[in-house]
Amino acid sequence: MAQAGFIDRLDFGAPGEYRRLDIEAPSKTSAGLLVPARGSLEALAETAFSEIAFRMPESQARAFAAIAADENAQEAERFVAVSLLRNAAIAAEGLLPICQDTGTAVVYGWKGGGFLSAEGEDDEAAIAMGTAHAWSKHRLRFSQLAPLDMLSERNTRDNLPAAIDIRSVPGDSYRFLFAAKGGGSTSRTSLSMESPASLNQESFGRLLRTRIEALGTSGCPPYTIAAVLGGATPSQTLYALELAVFGLLDRLPRSAEADGCPLRDEAWEAEMLCAAAGSGLGAQWGGAHMASEARAIRLSRHAANLPFAVGIACSAHRHERAFADASGWYLERMEADPARFLPAKLPILRNGTDIDFDAPEETWLAALRTLKAGDTVTLSGEVAVARDAAHARILALLREGRNPPAGFAGRPVFYAGPTEAAPGAVSGSFGPTTASRMDSYLEPFMARGLSLVTVAKGGRGARAAQVIGAHHGVYLAAIGGAAALAAREQVSESRVAAFPELGMEALRIVRLRRMPAIVAVDSGGIDLYARD
């Protein structure tokens, strides 16, 4: 009988990769079944999410260090890699989260038949409670919007609901994957139904390269890229994709005998890394290090269908494995000291133009208009900080014939939604959000002399680049995923200027202090990220 899957082949590493938590071990019934104490799951979820908001796996820190040490890497690429490593070191102190987008809480669980629930406790509800505690306790950003009707929505103010998927499996242990998936990373996921005619080296290679090049930089590379081909249903394909990108399918066999067993293909993983390097996008500012790892997974399929999914984990790579058995509760160890991977001599951003936004608008605008795509800058002075919800509010005001809020006009606009600041701190983690989501606002804003200079991350659409060129504006790309570093060293003041009810999406005025960025679309409309 051809019945084999990947759930029984999940890679949970070696015992030495875990630490035991101070949570009461499950008790055992007379029938030998395990029963956790009430509150165990809640405590596990709170501990896991509290940790991965600030720490990443050691392998990710090593990946940054490898780019920084690569003599063939471009100077800007090495600078980004070291910035991400410095960011990880600051975040590991436990005050500023790794990224301003603290993500959607994702929990996958595999519950053995010999592991019961605590009396009177629902597993998913307990995990959700622990998740909410972590977000509240550490001032993590609330990013979840719940519907009021088909078209309107409101922030839930606790970052719930979490995405929790618990499945029953044989055995007497309970295993988990906790992950915080940011919006920029999730938005890079693609799923398509391909023709079985593409199952040849040339056609599939072309399809894979096209999909990888389309990932762009808005998800904060260097990425871990996963591709899953096949699946009994599209949902199974996406499930495997999520597990693959976090390394849980690493131990799949490298070949199969048509028995239904999935496989991992390392030759195609090499092709994926080659395609990522060949894109020229690099670790955000150009180069060969768009990806640090790749996973290629092949599943069984219906003869008429060929699902194909591609997705990423961003540079923050926030995930942690856990398990419980008769001996207790265990959580994977994260890297506590990323600073140990920093090079002895930190790279500097040479030949960068200093831009002072506290000077008259015509002065800094004229200076930026002389620069070309690919030139680097350091940004100081006040900027207006606004993202999706604030942009929608401002556009509505303009359409009503009213003026934008004070502080928005005459300033560059930085697309961001920082985390809540700790008491006495200037800012919470502060970093750019995806530029392309605000593309539709450029034309109506620029026609009124607004948003002539914008700062965000990733590429913009072709039409957006045309609009920028037509109005002689400039789009600057800051380093995505370095939000703790920016908050610590590059933000000196922050205040809410309008729409306080929007929380993290309120309009703010923020003073920058030598924040590095690159000209991604210059005043002639030339796009650094455009590919022929």
C-alpha positions as CSV (number, residue, x, y, z in Angstrom):
1,M,0.0,0.0,0.0
2,A,1.4,3.4,-1.1
3,Q,0.8,5.4,2.0
4,A,3.6,7.5,3.3
5,G,3.9,11.2,4.4
6,F,6.1,13.7,6.0
7,I,4.5,14.1,9.4
8,D,6.3,11.0,10.7
9,R,9.6,12.3,9.3
10,L,9.7,15.8,10.9
11,D,13.2,17.0,11.9
12,F,13.2,17.9,15.5
13,G,17.0,17.8,15.9
14,A,19.0,16.3,18.8
15,P,18.2,16.4,22.5
16,G,21.3,18.7,23.1
17,E,19.6,21.4,21.0
18,Y,16.9,21.9,23.7
19,R,16.7,23.2,27.2
20,R,14.3,22.0,29.8
21,L,11.7,24.5,31.0
22,D,10.6,25.1,34.5
23,I,7.1,23.7,33.8
24,E,5.7,20.8,35.8
25,A,6.2,17.5,33.9
26,P,3.0,15.7,32.8
27,S,1.6,13.2,35.2
28,K,0.8,9.6,34.2
29,T,-2.6,7.9,34.5
30,S,-3.0,4.3,35.5
31,A,-3.4,3.5,31.8
32,G,0.0,5.1,31.1
33,L,-1.4,8.2,29.4
34,L,0.2,11.6,30.0
35,V,-1.7,14.5,31.4
36,P,-0.2,18.0,31.5
37,A,-0.9,20.3,34.4
38,R,-3.3,23.2,33.8
39,G,-1.4,26.2,32.4
40,S,1.5,24.2,30.9
41,L,0.6,24.9,27.3
42,E,-0.1,28.6,28.1
43,A,3.4,28.8,29.8
44,L,5.1,27.1,26.9
45,A,3.5,29.4,24.3
46,E,4.3,32.5,26.3
47,T,7.9,31.4,26.8
48,A,8.5,30.5,23.1
49,F,7.0,33.7,21.6
50,S,8.7,35.9,24.2
51,E,12.0,34.4,23.1
52,I,11.7,34.4,19.4
53,A,10.7,38.0,19.3
54,F,14.3,38.8,20.4
55,R,16.4,35.9,19.4
56,M,17.1,33.9,16.3
57,P,18.7,30.5,15.6
58,E,22.5,30.3,15.6
59,S,22.4,29.2,12.0
60,Q,20.9,32.5,11.0
61,A,23.5,34.6,12.7
62,R,26.2,32.4,11.0
63,A,24.5,33.1,7.6
64,F,24.9,36.9,8.2
65,A,28.5,36.4,9.2
66,A,29.2,34.4,6.1
67,I,28.0,37.2,3.9
68,A,30.0,39.8,5.8
69,A,33.1,37.6,5.3
70,D,32.6,36.9,1.6
71,E,35.3,38.9,-0.2
72,N,33.3,38.5,-3.4
73,A,30.2,40.2,-2.0
74,Q,29.4,43.7,-2.9
75,E,30.3,46.4,-0.4
76,A,26.7,47.4,0.2
77,E,25.7,43.8,0.6
78,R,28.3,43.2,3.3
79,F,27.2,46.4,5.0
80,V,23.6,45.1,5.1
81,A,24.6,41.7,6.5
82,V,26.6,43.3,9.3
83,S,23.7,45.6,10.0
84,L,21.4,42.6,10.4
85,L,24.0,40.9,12.7
86,R,24.3,44.1,14.8
87,N,20.5,44.3,14.9
88,A,20.3,40.7,16.2
89,A,22.9,41.5,18.9
90,I,20.8,44.5,20.1
91,A,17.6,42.5,20.0
92,A,19.1,39.7,22.0
93,E,19.3,42.0,25.0
94,G,15.5,41.5,25.3
95,L,14.2,45.1,25.0
96,L,13.9,45.9,21.3
97,P,12.3,43.1,19.1
98,I,14.3,41.9,16.1
99,C,11.8,43.4,13.7
100,Q,9.1,46.1,13.9
101,D,6.7,43.6,12.5
102,T,6.5,41.2,15.3
103,G,4.3,39.0,13.1
104,T,1.4,36.7,13.1
105,A,1.7,34.0,15.8
106,V,1.9,30.6,14.0
107,V,1.8,27.3,16.0
108,Y,1.9,23.9,14.5
109,G,1.4,21.0,16.9
110,W,1.6,17.2,16.6
111,K,-0.1,15.6,19.6
112,G,0.5,11.9,20.3
113,G,-2.4,9.7,21.1
114,G,-0.9,9.0,24.5
115,F,-0.9,12.6,25.5
116,L,-4.1,14.0,26.9
117,S,-5.3,17.5,27.5
118,A,-5.3,19.1,30.9
119,E,-8.7,18.6,32.7
120,G,-11.1,21.3,31.6
121,E,-8.6,22.9,29.2
122,D,-8.7,23.4,25.5
123,D,-5.3,23.2,23.9
124,E,-5.8,25.8,21.3
125,A,-7.3,28.3,23.7
126,A,-4.5,27.7,26.2
127,I,-1.8,28.3,23.5
128,A,-3.7,31.5,22.3
129,M,-3.7,32.8,25.9
130,G,0.0,32.3,26.3
131,T,0.6,34.0,22.9
132,A,-1.5,37.0,23.9
133,H,0.5,37.3,27.2
134,A,3.8,37.4,25.3
135,W,2.6,40.1,22.9
136,S,1.3,42.2,25.8
137,K,4.2,41.7,28.2
138,H,6.9,42.6,25.7
139,R,5.1,45.4,23.9
140,L,5.1,43.5,20.7
141,R,3.2,45.1,17.8
142,F,-0.5,44.2,17.4
143,S,-0.9,43.6,13.7
144,Q,-4.0,41.4,13.4
145,L,-7.1,43.0,11.8
146,A,-10.5,41.4,12.3
147,P,-13.5,41.9,9.9
148,L,-16.5,44.0,10.8
149,D,-18.1,43.2,7.5
150,M,-16.8,42.1,4.1
151,L,-14.9,45.3,3.5
152,S,-14.2,46.9,6.9
153,E,-12.0,45.8,9.7
154,R,-10.4,46.7,13.0
155,N,-7.3,45.9,15.0
156,T,-8.0,43.2,17.6
157,R,-5.5,44.9,20.0
158,D,-4.0,41.6,21.3
159,N,-2.5,40.2,18.1
160,L,-5.0,37.3,18.1
161,P,-6.2,35.2,16.5
162,A,-3.1,33.1,16.2
163,A,-2.8,30.5,13.4
164,I,-2.9,27.3,15.4
165,D,-2.9,23.9,13.7
166,I,-2.7,20.8,15.9
167,R,-2.8,17.3,14.5
168,S,-3.1,13.9,16.1
169,V,-0.2,11.5,15.6
170,P,0.9,8.2,17.1
171,G,3.0,8.2,20.2
172,D,3.2,9.7,23.7
173,S,4.9,13.0,23.0
174,Y,3.6,16.5,22.0
175,R,5.7,18.4,19.5
176,F,5.5,22.0,18.4
177,L,6.8,24.6,16.0
178,F,6.3,28.2,17.1
179,A,6.9,30.9,14.5
180,A,6.3,34.6,14.2
181,K,5.7,35.3,10.5
182,G,5.9,39.0,9.4
183,G,3.6,40.4,6.7
184,G,6.4,41.0,4.2
185,S,7.6,37.4,4.5
186,T,4.1,35.9,4.2
187,S,3.2,38.1,1.2
188,R,6.0,36.4,-0.8
189,T,4.1,33.1,-0.7
190,S,2.8,31.9,-4.1
191,L,0.7,28.9,-5.1
192,S,-0.2,27.9,-8.6
193,M,-1.7,24.9,-10.4
194,E,0.8,24.1,-13.1
195,S,0.5,21.8,-16.1
196,P,2.1,18.3,-15.7
197,A,3.8,19.1,-19.0
198,S,6.2,21.3,-17.0
199,L,7.8,18.1,-15.5
200,N,11.0,18.4,-17.4
201,Q,14.3,20.0,-16.6
202,E,14.0,23.0,-18.9
203,S,10.4,23.9,-18.2
204,F,10.5,23.4,-14.5
205,G,13.8,25.2,-14.3
206,R,12.4,28.2,-16.1
207,L,9.3,28.2,-13.9
208,L,11.4,28.0,-10.7
209,R,13.8,30.8,-11.8
210,T,10.8,33.1,-12.7
211,R,9.2,32.5,-9.3
212,I,12.4,33.1,-7.4
213,E,13.2,36.3,-9.2
214,A,9.7,37.5,-8.5
215,L,10.3,37.3,-4.8
216,G,12.1,40.7,-4.8
217,T,13.5,42.2,-1.7
218,S,10.5,43.4,0.2
219,G,10.5,40.3,2.4
220,C,13.9,41.3,3.9
221,P,16.5,39.0,2.4
222,P,18.7,37.1,2.8
223,Y,16.0,34.5,2.6
224,T,15.5,30.8,3.3
225,I,13.5,29.8,0.2
226,A,11.4,26.7,-0.1
227,A,9.7,25.2,-3.1
228,V,7.1,22.4,-2.9
229,L,6.0,20.6,-6.1
230,G,3.0,18.3,-5.9
231,G,0.5,17.6,-3.2
232,A,-2.8,15.7,-2.9
233,T,-4.5,19.1,-2.4
234,P,-3.2,22.7,-2.6
235,S,-3.6,22.9,1.2
236,Q,-1.2,20.0,1.7
237,T,1.3,21.8,-0.6
238,L,1.1,25.0,1.5
239,Y,1.4,23.0,4.7
240,A,4.5,21.3,3.5
241,L,5.9,24.6,2.3
242,E,5.5,26.2,5.8
243,L,7.3,23.3,7.5
244,A,10.0,23.2,4.8
245,V,10.9,26.8,5.1
246,F,11.5,26.3,8.9
247,G,13.6,23.2,8.4
248,L,11.2,20.6,9.6
249,L,11.4,18.6,6.4
250,D,15.2,18.5,6.3
251,R,15.4,14.8,7.0
252,L,13.2,13.6,4.1
253,P,14.8,11.0,2.0
254,R,16.7,12.2,-1.2
255,S,15.0,9.6,-3.4
256,A,11.8,7.5,-3.3
257,E,10.2,4.4,-4.8
258,A,6.8,5.7,-5.9
259,D,5.4,4.5,-2.5
260,G,3.9,7.9,-1.7
261,C,7.0,9.0,0.3
262,P,7.9,12.6,-0.2
263,L,11.5,13.6,-0.9
264,R,14.0,16.4,-0.7
265,D,16.0,17.2,-3.8
266,E,19.4,18.9,-3.0
267,A,20.2,19.3,-6.7
268,W,17.2,21.5,-7.2
269,E,18.1,23.3,-4.0
270,A,21.4,24.2,-5.6
271,E,19.5,25.4,-8.7
272,M,17.3,27.6,-6.4
273,L,20.4,29.2,-4.8
274,C,21.9,29.8,-8.2
275,A,18.7,31.5,-9.4
276,A,18.6,33.7,-6.3
277,A,22.3,34.7,-6.8
278,G,21.7,35.3,-10.5
279,S,18.8,37.7,-9.8
280,G,21.4,40.3,-8.7
281,L,19.0,41.5,-5.9
282,G,21.3,40.3,-3.2
283,A,20.7,41.0,0.5
284,Q,18.4,43.9,-0.3
285,W,20.9,46.4,-1.9
286,G,22.1,44.2,-4.8
287,G,24.6,41.3,-4.9
288,A,24.5,37.6,-4.9
289,H,23.2,36.8,-1.4
290,M,19.4,37.0,-1.9
291,A,19.2,33.6,-0.3
292,S,21.2,31.8,2.3
293,E,19.4,28.4,2.2
294,A,16.9,26.6,0.0
295,R,14.6,23.6,0.3
296,A,13.1,21.7,-2.6
297,I,10.3,19.2,-1.7
298,R,8.5,16.8,-4.0
299,L,5.1,15.4,-2.9
300,S,2.7,12.9,-4.5
301,R,-0.2,14.3,-6.6
302,H,-3.3,13.6,-8.6
303,A,-2.5,12.8,-12.2
304,A,-4.4,15.8,-13.5
305,N,-3.0,18.4,-11.0
306,L,0.4,19.8,-10.2
307,P,0.3,22.3,-7.3
308,F,3.5,24.4,-7.0
309,A,4.2,26.6,-4.0
310,V,7.2,28.9,-3.2
311,G,7.7,30.8,0.0
312,I,10.4,32.3,2.2
313,A,11.5,32.9,5.8
314,C,12.8,36.4,6.1
315,S,16.1,37.4,7.6
316,A,14.6,37.5,11.1
317,H,13.8,33.7,10.7
318,R,11.8,33.6,14.0
319,H,10.9,30.1,14.8
320,E,11.5,27.6,17.6
321,R,10.8,23.9,18.1
322,A,9.5,22.5,21.4
323,F,8.3,19.2,22.7
324,A,6.9,17.6,25.9
325,D,7.1,14.0,27.1
326,A,7.0,12.1,30.4
327,S,10.2,13.9,31.5
328,G,9.0,17.5,31.0
329,W,8.7,20.4,28.6
330,Y,11.6,21.4,26.3
331,L,12.3,24.4,24.1
332,E,14.9,24.7,21.4
333,R,17.9,26.9,22.3
334,M,18.2,30.2,20.4
335,E,21.4,32.2,19.8
336,A,22.0,34.3,23.0
337,D,25.1,36.2,21.8
338,P,25.0,37.1,18.1
339,A,27.7,39.8,18.7
340,R,30.3,37.0,18.8
341,F,29.9,36.6,15.0
342,L,30.6,40.3,14.2
343,P,33.8,41.0,12.3
344,A,36.6,42.6,14.1
345,K,36.3,45.7,11.8
346,L,32.8,46.8,11.0
347,P,32.3,47.9,7.4
348,I,31.3,51.5,6.7
349,L,29.0,52.9,4.0
350,R,31.6,54.7,1.9
351,N,30.7,57.6,-0.5
352,G,27.3,58.0,1.0
353,T,25.7,61.5,0.6
354,D,24.5,63.1,3.8
355,I,21.0,64.3,3.6
356,D,19.6,66.7,6.2
357,F,15.8,66.8,6.3
358,D,15.8,69.7,8.8
359,A,17.2,71.9,6.0
360,P,14.6,73.7,3.7
361,E,12.7,71.2,1.5
362,E,14.1,72.7,-1.7
363,T,17.7,72.0,-0.4
364,W,17.4,68.3,0.4
365,L,15.1,67.7,-2.5
366,A,17.6,69.2,-4.9
367,A,20.4,67.1,-3.4
368,L,18.4,63.9,-3.8
369,R,17.5,64.7,-7.3
370,T,21.2,64.8,-8.3
371,L,21.7,61.2,-7.2
372,K,21.3,58.0,-9.3
373,A,19.8,54.6,-8.6
374,G,22.3,52.7,-6.5
375,D,23.8,55.7,-4.8
376,T,23.9,55.4,-1.0
377,V,22.8,58.1,1.5
378,T,22.6,58.8,5.2
379,L,19.4,60.4,6.4
380,S,19.0,62.8,9.3
381,G,16.3,65.1,10.4
382,E,12.5,64.9,10.6
383,V,10.3,62.6,8.5
384,A,6.6,61.9,8.5
385,V,6.0,58.2,9.3
386,A,2.8,56.7,7.9
387,R,1.7,53.4,6.4
388,D,-1.5,51.8,5.0
389,A,-4.2,53.1,7.3
390,A,-2.8,56.6,7.6
391,H,-2.4,56.8,3.9
392,A,-6.0,55.8,3.4
393,R,-7.2,58.5,5.9
394,I,-5.0,61.2,4.2
395,L,-6.3,60.3,0.7
396,A,-9.9,60.6,2.0
397,L,-9.1,64.1,3.3
398,L,-7.7,65.2,0.0
399,R,-10.7,63.9,-1.9
400,E,-12.9,65.9,0.4
401,G,-10.9,69.0,-0.5
402,R,-9.3,69.2,2.9
403,N,-5.6,69.5,3.9
404,P,-3.5,66.6,5.1
405,P,-2.6,66.6,8.8
406,A,0.1,69.1,10.0
407,G,3.5,67.6,9.5
408,F,2.8,65.5,6.5
409,A,3.3,68.1,3.8
410,G,6.9,69.3,3.2
411,R,8.5,66.2,4.7
412,P,9.7,62.9,3.3
413,V,7.4,60.1,4.1
414,F,8.8,57.0,5.8
415,Y,6.5,53.9,5.6
416,A,6.7,52.3,9.0
417,G,4.7,51.1,12.0
418,P,7.0,50.7,15.0
419,T,6.5,48.6,18.1
420,E,5.5,50.3,21.3
421,A,8.3,52.1,23.1
422,A,9.4,50.9,26.5
423,P,9.0,53.5,29.3
424,G,11.6,56.2,28.9
425,A,12.7,55.0,25.4
426,V,12.4,57.2,22.4
427,S,11.0,54.5,20.1
428,G,10.2,50.8,19.9
429,S,11.8,48.8,17.1
430,F,11.6,51.0,14.0
431,G,12.1,49.8,10.4
432,P,10.6,50.2,6.9
433,T,7.5,48.4,5.7
434,T,6.9,47.3,2.1
435,A,6.9,50.2,-0.4
436,S,4.7,48.6,-3.0
437,R,1.6,48.6,-0.8
438,M,1.6,52.4,-1.0
439,D,2.1,52.6,-4.7
440,S,-1.5,53.5,-5.5
441,Y,-1.2,56.6,-3.3
442,L,1.8,58.1,-5.1
443,E,0.0,59.7,-8.0
444,P,-2.7,61.5,-6.1
445,F,-0.2,62.6,-3.4
446,M,2.6,63.7,-5.7
447,A,0.1,65.7,-7.8
448,R,-0.4,67.8,-4.7
449,G,3.4,68.1,-3.9
450,L,3.2,65.4,-1.2
451,S,5.4,62.3,-0.8
452,L,8.0,63.5,-3.3
453,V,10.5,61.6,-1.3
454,T,9.6,58.2,0.3
455,V,11.5,55.8,2.4
456,A,10.6,52.1,2.8
457,K,11.9,48.7,1.8
458,G,11.8,46.5,-1.3
459,G,10.9,47.4,-4.9
460,R,8.0,49.4,-6.3
461,G,5.8,48.6,-9.3
462,A,6.7,49.9,-12.8
463,R,3.9,52.4,-12.7
464,A,5.1,53.8,-9.4
465,A,8.6,54.3,-10.8
466,Q,7.0,56.2,-13.7
467,V,5.1,58.4,-11.4
468,I,8.2,59.1,-9.3
469,G,10.1,60.0,-12.4
470,A,7.3,62.2,-13.8
471,H,7.3,64.3,-10.6
472,H,11.1,64.1,-10.1
473,G,10.7,62.4,-6.8
474,V,13.0,59.9,-5.2
475,Y,12.4,56.5,-3.5
476,L,14.9,55.5,-0.9
477,A,15.2,51.9,0.4
478,A,16.3,51.5,4.0
479,I,17.5,48.2,5.5
480,G,14.5,45.9,6.2
481,G,14.8,43.7,9.3
482,A,17.2,46.0,11.2
483,A,14.5,47.7,13.4
484,A,16.2,47.2,16.8
485,L,19.4,48.8,15.4
486,A,17.5,51.7,14.0
487,A,15.6,52.3,17.2
488,R,18.9,52.2,19.3
489,E,21.1,54.3,17.0
490,Q,19.1,56.0,14.3
491,V,16.0,57.4,15.9
492,S,16.4,60.3,18.3
493,E,12.8,61.6,18.6
494,S,9.3,60.3,17.9
495,R,5.9,61.7,18.5
496,V,2.3,61.0,17.3
497,A,1.1,63.8,15.0
498,A,-2.4,62.5,13.9
499,F,-4.7,59.5,14.0
500,P,-3.6,58.2,17.5
501,E,-6.5,55.7,17.4
502,L,-4.7,53.8,14.7
503,G,-2.1,52.6,17.2
504,M,1.1,51.4,15.4
505,E,-0.4,52.9,12.2
506,A,-0.7,56.4,13.6
507,L,0.9,59.3,11.7
508,R,4.2,60.1,13.5
509,I,7.0,62.7,13.2
510,V,10.3,61.0,13.7
511,R,13.8,62.5,13.8
512,L,16.4,60.3,12.1
513,R,20.1,60.3,12.9
514,R,22.3,59.1,10.0
515,M,20.1,56.2,8.9
516,P,21.7,54.5,5.9
517,A,19.6,54.0,2.7
518,I,20.1,53.5,-1.0
519,V,18.5,55.3,-3.9
520,A,16.1,52.7,-5.3
521,V,14.2,54.9,-7.7
522,D,15.9,58.1,-8.8
523,S,14.4,61.3,-9.9
524,G,14.5,60.1,-13.5
525,G,12.4,57.1,-12.7
526,I,15.3,54.6,-13.0
527,D,14.6,51.6,-10.7
528,L,17.5,49.8,-9.0
529,Y,15.4,46.7,-8.7
530,A,13.9,46.6,-12.2
531,R,14.7,43.5,-14.2
532,D,14.5,43.2,-18.0
